């Protein structure tokens, strides 16, 4: 059971890192002003965190 939890957490951290990398690339390519970038990062990170929490709950309920 703990192995699945550890794998889920590691996957979540890797996924969050990759999404932030893609968000950075989007902000650079679209030349989004620095003031708006913080709001974009916050929104993306909150949505991805909600997605990861729901994944965790789903995995935890199945085990």
Protein Blocks (a to p, Z undefined) as FASTA:
>chain_A
ZZmmmmmmmmmmmmmmmmmmmmmmmmmmnopafklmmmmmmmmmmmmmmmmmmmmmmmmm
mZZ
